[in-house]
Amino acid sequence: MQINRYRPAAFDSPRTSLLRLSLGVLVAAWLCAGSVEAGSESSAESLGEGPATFFVSVTGSNATGDGSVGSPWATIDHALNNVFDDSLILVGPGTYFGRIRLDRRFATGVVIRSQLPYQARLRNNGTVITVFQGEGITLEGFDIAHDGAGAGALVIQVQDLIGPAGGSEFVSRITLRDNVIHDSWNNDLLKINNGAGQITVEGNLFYNQEGSDEHIDINSVTDVVVSDNVFFNDFEGSGRTNGNDTSSFIVIKDSNGGDDTNLGSRRITVQRNVFLHWQGSSGANFVLLGEDGNPFFEARDVTVENNLLLGDSASTMRAPFGVKGCRDALFRHNTVVGDLPALAYAMRLNTEGVNLPNENISFFNNIWSDPTGSFGATASAGSSNDFSDTPIGETNSWQLRRNLYFNGGSAIPTDPAELINFTDDAERIVADPGLPTLSGIVLPRWVSASGTFADGSATVAQVFARLVDLYGRPLSGSAGIGAADPANTSPEDILGRPRPSCTASLGAYESAEAIFIDGFELGTTTPWIPVP
């Protein structure tokens, strides 16, 4: 009897969906241009299908334009203030200078999309995009950056200024999707702060913040999802000097205490992202929870899962994960691979200032793999390996269960002065996870002149899929395949594929496959079709 392998009939990974979305944009733009005569009605409503569609162009006019394909407007702000709910705004290729204010509120939602992916460039010598009053707005497909040295702070800021703090209405339902967000010359690339909520950041590519700041600062907010993005730094590629002084790629915290609706950021998810090429401070992390030493839990109810973290740089970081004065944080199914180097290879859990001790910090089903044998050693000659930096008394409750540890065949370091050692994992697996080496990584910066990323990809989705396939997929026979703790398994992997309920793999990439047509092994009744 022949047994076939199956996959979901309607399954699209996030990356495939984004690729199809980008192709759909091109097709939709061609159909609009070919089907609507200059000067005629602009919207798809006039054709009897879909939401209303309006147009913005560098050759358009806010004074005389009507938003049609033949008479477009000149700015995104003007378009947003003149469209209906459930509209689509297509922005033509070219460079748009000045601050863009996304401050209308929509019940259903409006989509603002670059008509050709990443060919609409948004630039300013200060904040490029602000969302202080908006609700129900999606921004996708843009190239967004400061215009050069001397710029004011922040590239994008999402902050609640709707009414008084503590009100029932706040900036919400904001989505940043499939954008290239890069080269801040002052502060963060993206700040989400002070009472905003229900924010989605998905399928974007981030690189090059400035100074002691972050790619994303998630600060005193609620219900934020950061998924399917690529984070790295490449200062030299932008003609800038790498000062090794930048902070974490993502920080989740609360800097202002009770000055807004929230005391501590809550319900934050960081999932299915790729992090690589650290060029920052030796005191910072890929992902850091808490930072400001406040006397309350700066972050609560945080999930960090299914991420791929690549140690391909010679610059020393503090540790890939950090927690300072937070509670209820779950780190599961992440893959950390490569010679970071780092002061601690796995984690740093500590307090600063008047922080409360950490509580309920859990690490399940992760992979930490340094094939070079320098597990936690810094870039300095003669430094020793180190698993964690976890001072005793600074974390009240924690769990370490069913993780895989590999140090190139050398011993995993332990330290009795630390609260957490890998030997505290009673279900630990010490073995080679069979992950590829990190040689030949091409930093995937956007090359506008060629219309592609430096690795040859045409979309952020392709960049993501390529990195995962090349560096996150274990070889056949890996000790991590089918070895996850079923009680703490995430429902999907880094590519958005469902995991088997009882035989899931460790790390971000799911290697187990279903063999029953009804999806029995995955605990689902979703219809399945054979893999070609």
C-alpha angles and dihedrals in degrees: 000000000000118000116202127204116235143202132191113284095223098033121137120169115226088255094051090048092052092048091051089046091054092049088047090055091056093048093046092049091051092048092049093048092048099041103045119063121220111275094017126116112300105212133089085227087075087058090050098246141088131355122318113280124209133180138226123190139174086238093048130107131224089198100052104014124099099196095258123134089253095043107030128178122250104228140039092227092058092046093050091051093052107042132091126249112275092031131143119222114199115199117204126226120282140072121299115196128202138041118312115210115202098191109139123105121226128186096206099023143247127239121214109194136177104242090221114031112264092347093107104078119201114200138169139159088236134020107345099199130020128184107189102141105016133119130178100018129140122193116192144167101019136134103227126184147127113273094237148293118346095037122148121252126298134010097222128011127187110186134154114245097150106126124315122336112272096033123138092243121069142150103291148147093045117154128191107191136174096350131141104230112183152140109035109184091193126036128318129002090220128012119188107183156143107034104333118138146179093041123161123198108182140160096001131136118227130190141156118019119179132249124328093348141097147249087238125013108194101190129174095336139121138227101015122162120196108185144155094009132136119225126188142128129237108165094162090055089060093048091255133127118251105227095177086230105112123113134231122321090232127016124183113195149113117250101172104047113201096356091105139024096287134065101197127353111275140193097016122164125195107183142155097007133140120224122188149149103038114208099162141102122309086235097061139076144216087246123014128183113202126002116168104071095239123167095245135057103285093199132021136177095021124163121195109181146149094015126146114218116189122200097204099134134088091221117104120238129190095241133312091251127035133180125186121176098339139123141209098026122159123198111183140155094007122147118214111183137167139035098304093170104225143162085238121016099209113026150328117220114179147123131247133190109349096337120152112240114270117264134200100000111168135191116190133167096353129145122222108183128170108173090186094067094235095114105178097349117139127233089259116101115254098019117141130238117262131188102192142356102217114146114210112253096025097088119047101188134015144149132216112184140160099349127148121235127190130172102177092276094307124114120282106241122246130189124190089205090066124081094222128044128168088248088068086072101090091189096044123148116211106191144104109284090203096237120164120257117259096238120133099023111167112205103236101222117161113261104199095187093061097034091232140089118261092257090057096258119140097207140027086246090060092047090053096047092047094053092047093048095046100042111013104050114093119223120251110281095032114160089231097061111110092353103111124122104255092210091062104033121133115232094239142020135237091284093050093253118144117256123225109258095229107019104043121150128243119253131024100305120073112217100171116099133203118241101183119087094223093056091245094154091055094050092242138110093211111139114257133204129198119268106247 
